[in-house]
Structure formats: C-alpha cells, structure tokens
C-alpha cells in the first residue's frame, strides 16, 4: 500500500509499505481522509523527533473498517469511523482520575507510533468511533480537532452570553470560534494573518480592537509566549484563561498580576477518553457541520505540498485518500 512518510526534516516521500493486519483487539481501516495540524508540522520541521525514518505521518484520520481482529465483533466491518489518535492506558493514576489526556503511557499516533496518512491502518477497536453514514467526509475529517476545541470549552465553564477573546485563528482557533458562536457566544479574535482573521469573521467572530478589554474568558491557541501577557491584560478581574497552544519558552507572566487580579489559568490538553470524543461524534450525527473550517484538499501523492501549505493557508489543509 502507499503511505506518506517523513524521510528527513521537511522531506516527504510517498512510498510502498506492507499493508498491516489487525491484532486481536484491533480493526483494519481503509483511510479516506486525514487532517493536518500544528503538531504534524512540528514533526515535519524536525522540531519533534520521531523514533525512525521513514516515518508515516499524520494523526487526524477517518475511514471505513474493512476487517477486524479475533476479539472484535465482525458486525463492525463496514462502519464509517473517526480515529481517536491518543491511546491511553486506562490503568495509571491520571487515567483513573479521568485525566486520560495526561496519561504518561499514552501512545500518540504520528509521534511515538506510526501515523495514518496511508491507504490502510490498524487501530485499537476502542479508539475507532463509529459515525452515521449520513455524516459527510468533510465534516468527519474535522472530528479530532473539533474534540480538542470542545474539551477546552467544557473545561472553561463558559456559557451563553459570556464575553471571550480567542488569540490565534489557526484551525484550532477557528473550530473554537465555530463552536462558541453555535453556543450563543460571540468571540473576539486576535490574528495577524488577514485570511485567517477573515475566515473567523465569516464564522461569526469579531476582530478585536485595542479598546476591547474586560473579557470573561480567554482562549489562547497560538502558543506564542509573547502573545500571552497582553492577552491576559484584556481579561476582567476574576477572568479565566484557557491555555491550549504549547510552547517550552517562558511566557513572561508575573504571579503578582495573576494573584492581584484573581485570574484563573487553566491548561487544556487534547481531550479525555472516551467521553469527549464520543460526544463530538454524537454532535456530528446530530447535524453539526464543522467543515467550513476546511480550506485546501490534497491527494495522497501531494502530501508534501499539503504540508508546505499548512502555515500559509487560511483554514485547514487535509489529505483525501478515497
């Protein structure tokens, strides 16, 4: 079968690899679509090291089950599924407390186990979520990043009528905007990229101006350290900041400011198994259509061009395999 592999930093080759066979508790999936995001780009650029090369890329995948392992119900063959690409152990302290996102034994697709930009992949059956056949491929391919955004909103406690600021409208920020608007909240956004800002506005957001302050909530998706202090300054006293973007660099925030203004800082890492993903799939079944965030579609053979397009493209790039 064909698979898109990283052979060196910023070098992708589509090569022939053996087709996998499902283990006893796995399913074999014929892949139909894979979305690209910032963590994929960090692998592509060489900022996150992978166990070996060539390395199959990608983690935001959807497809159809075509075979099952010995311990999986054969009735699952033919299901349209979305893959939850973070396989938690369900045994450690974090998992037992419901924080599967923080599982120290987590298997992360595309990072510490091979990715899924391939014609066929195997997936643990418990992490292959069935989706109704009426859900379109374009909506389905949004399932994983949409779950990340929904988990952040869940953890924030924001409700209809609250004011909020979203910093960064890459694909994660755009999904946040889409969900917030759907919940009756009008997000203000800070985004230097004109195309991304315009897309956020098309989804119902408002471009923030200098005088916009006193927000109840902040969602920081950019991960740019310099962006955090001025964003926190726009929060109301007692406001809540959800930190989604990642950086290892210090952000220059003083504890004095946080304590004096009684701010709440909440880290939001992916989502928790199985509820968050299952709830998102149920929303897709119920008619939620997040595909307005999708922008650029590429075939498998043009995966290298797709990765180059991620940084500059307003909206989300994805690989179509069917």
Secondary structure, 3 states (H helix, E strand, C coil): CEEEEEEECCEEEEEECCCCCCCCCEEEEEEEEEECCHHHHHHHHCCCCCCCCCEECCCEEEEEEEEECCCCCHHHCCCEEEECCEECCCCCHHHHCCCHHHCCCCEEECCCECCCCECEEEEEHHHEEEECCCCCHHHHCCHHHHHHHHHHHHHHCCCCCCCEEEECCCHHHHHHHHHHHHCCCCEEEECCCHHHHHHHHHCCCEECCCCCCCEEEEEECCCCHHHHHHHHHCEEEEEEEEECCCCCCCCCCCHHHHHHCCCEEEECCCCCCCHHHHHHHHHHHCCCCCHHHEEEEEEHHHHHHHHHHCCCCCCEEEEECC
